């Protein structure tokens, strides 16, 4: 085991190490740290010598962490945060006076159904707070961006797996079935015969193995016809209004879409399982008053 003399170890190297982990680039790390690239490279060499490991290896896409590096990042980051907290007295977060930007990752559907109300409320209570929306990153990148703080919250249909991640189920999303009013359907529940005959307009979801609708129908030996596959959630009711196609949308938005596009709202012909709406964040921000406040605003908006 490689031994380190902590008395002679330069703790500034740890800050460089964490930023290199977050950026995976000497160039980007030097920009963030306001250091020259040679200075960052020199710090990395010293860190390598101290721990007896390469820590990062060069690859086409940037720096790739070694196994030793992956084992170190958590404890090192936590130690730096504890030192920072010990050396400074935290100011009380006052929403009405705060100037801050939060980055929230969410899919098209979730953004459309939640963000307008969230921003409306923030505008009243905290006019200096800016919400910036982004797509949910794929794979390990989601965890990496949460850990680094580049994304504050991820909202999706499933919990995010990873060390240090907290997940909370905010609500369950049930579906309503829409069709143009000229169909003159009077019953509350949509007729199965028409559901299986009329084409559906659906949204493309590359990260899922078929929707809950198709999975449920397949389990009954049934299949619905697909007339159009769109990329944007808002396009579905617009297509349904012009074609007579069927679309399924979250119940909380069904009435709004019906009023906007002259559609009728119905219960699906069979009960589809509700989809959970999960909120994910990293535990390293639990001591951040502003971050905790944001999480509560999201809860208030959804519930």
N, C-alpha and C positions, 0 to 999 in steps of 0.2 A: 504494500500500500504506500502511495506517495504521500509523504508528510509535509505539511505546510507550517512554517513558523509565522503564526498570526501576528506576532509583534512587528515583524519586518514586512508583512504583506501590505501592499498599497490598496486600501479599500476603494479608491477611485476606479480601480480596474473592474470592480463589480458593476459599477454603473455603465461602463462601456460594454461589458459582457451582456447586460440585460438589453441594451439598445441594439446591439448586434443580433441578439435573438429575435427582437421585435421586427427589425428591418431586413435581416438576412442580407445585408449589403454594407460594405465598408463605406461606400459613397454616401448612402442615405444616412448611415449612422453618424458620419462626420457632419452632415448638414444638421441633424437633430441636436447633436452635442456641441455644435459651433466649434469644432476642432478641425484641423487639417486631416486629410486622408492618411498621410504618413504617421501622424500622431495616433490615429485610431489603430492603424496596422501595428504600430509599435506596442500599444497597450495590449492588443490581442496576443502578440508574441510573448509578452511578459506574463500574461494570464496563462498561456499554454505552458510556459516554463514552470510556473508556480504549481499547476495542478498535474503536470506530467501527461497532458493529453492534447490532441489537436483542437478539440472543442468544436471547430467548424471546418468543413472541407469544401473546397471550391467545386461548384457544379454549374451546369449551363444556366439554370434558373436563379443562381445566387448561392449563398452559403447554406450548407446543409449541416445540421447539428449532429454530433456524434452521440452515442449512447450515454457517455459520461456527461456531455453537455445537457442532455435531456434530464438527467438525474439531478443536475445542479440548479437548473433554472428556477424551480419552485422554491427551494429553501433560500436561494440567493435573493430572489425578488421579495420574498416575505421578510427577510432580514433587513433589506434596505427600507422597506415600508415602515417597519417597526422603528428603525432609527429615525426616519423622517418624522414620524408621529411623536417620538420622544423629544425631538428638538424644536418642535413648533407647537404653539397653542392653536388649536383649531378654532376658526371663526364660526360664529353661528350663521347658519344659512338662512337668509331672508328672501323668500321667493320674489316678492315685489321689487326688490332692489338688485337681485342677482343678474349678472351678465354671463351667460354660459351657453354653449352649444352641446346638444345631446345627439348622438347617432343611434338610430333605431333601425334594425334590419327586420324586414317583414315582406311577405309575399304580396302580390297585387290585391288579392281578395281581402286580406287583413288590413292592408293600408287603406283601402277604400272604405271599409266598414268602421274603422276605429279612429284613424288619424284626424279626420275633419273635426270630430267632437273633442279630441284631445287638444288639438291646436287652438280651438275656440276657447277652451277652459284655460289653457296656459296664457293665452292673450289677455284674459281678464285678470288672472292671479299673478302672472309673472311675465310681463311684457318684454323683459330682457332675455328671456329664454328662447333659443332657436332650436327647432327640431329638424334634423336632417335625416331623410329616409334613404335607405339603400337596400339592395336585394340581399337575401340570406345567402352567405357564402357557402360553397360546397365543401364537404369533407372536413378535414382537419383545420382548414383555414378559418372556419367559424369559431372554433375553440381558440385559435391563435389570436384572432382579432378581439375576442372578448377578453382574453387574458391581458393583452397589451393595452386595452382601453380604447382602441380605435373604433370599437362598437360597444355601446353601453348596454343595450338590451337586444335580444333576438326574440321575435314572436313568430311562432310557427305551429304546425299541426302535430308536432311531436317533441318530446323533451330532447335536449342536447346532451349527449353523453360526453363525459370528460372530467378529469380531475379538477376540482375546485369550482365546478359549475353547479349553480343552484337552479332548480326548475320549479315552476309553480303553474298549476292548471288554473286558468282564470275562469273559464266557462266551457260549456260544450256547445258546439255549433250544430244545429239541426237544419234540415233542408225543407224548402218549400218548392212547389212545382208551378211554373208560370207558362201561360199560353195566351195568344191574343184573344181579346174579348169577343171578337166576331165568331168564335167557336161556340159561344153561348152555353158554356158549361154551368150548370146550376148546383151540382153536388159539391160538398166540401172536399171530399176525397176524389182525386183524379182517377178517371176510369182506366183500368189496366189495359183494356183492349186498345184504346187510343195511345196509351203510353208506349206500347210495344209496336205500334203501327207507324205513328208519326215520327219523322226524323227529329233528332235532338241536336242542339248546338251546345258544345262542351268546351271547356278551357283546357289547353294543353298543360299537363303537369308532368314534366320529364323525370321528376324525382320520386314518382310514386308508381307502384305496380298496379295500375288501374284504379279507378275511383271506387268509393264505397258503393256507389250505385251499381256499377258493372259487377263488382265482386258479389254483391247481394243477389243480383239477378242471375248471375252464373251459378250461384249455389242452388237456385231453384230451377236450373235448366233453361233459363230465359235469356234473351239478348235484345237490347234496344237498337234501333237503327240510328246511325250517326250521320247527320247532314252537313255539319261544319265543325271544325276544330279551330278555335281562335286563341290568340296569345294574351289578350287583355280581358279581364273579367267584365268590364263595362260593356264590351262588345256583345256579350251573350244576350241580354235582354233587347238590345237594339236589333240584333238579327231575328230574334223571336218575334218582335213586333212587325217586321217587314215580311216574314216568310210563313208564319204560322207554326214554326218549329217549336219544340218544347225546350225549356231550360230549367235547371235546378239551381237555386241560389240559397244562401243562408236565410233563415226565416227572419232574422232581424232586419234584413234589407228588402224583403219581398214586397212589402206595401209601398215603399218608396219607388222601387222599380215599376210596380204596377201603375202607380200614378203618373210616373214620367213617360211611360211608353204604352199606356192604354192596354195593359195586360190584366188577366184575372189570376188570382192567387188561390192555390189549392194545396191540400195535404198530398204527399206522394201516394201512389196507389198501394204501396206497402211501407212499413216503417223501416227506414234506413238508420243504422247506428249513427249516433251523433259523433262528431269529430272534436277532440279536445283542442282548445286553444291554449298553448303553453307560452310562458314567458321565462326566458333564460338569462342569467347574468352571472358574473364571476364573483366569487366570495371576496376577492381582494378589494372590492369597492364597498363592502358592507359598512365600513367606517366612514364613508363619504355621505354627509348629510344630504347633499344635493342629489346624489344618486338614489338614496333611499326615498327622497321626496318624489323623484320621477317615477319610481316603481309604484308608489301609492297613487299617483295621478293616472297611471295606466289602469290600475285596478279599479279606480273610481269610474273611469270612462267605460270599461267593459261591463262592469256589474251594475 
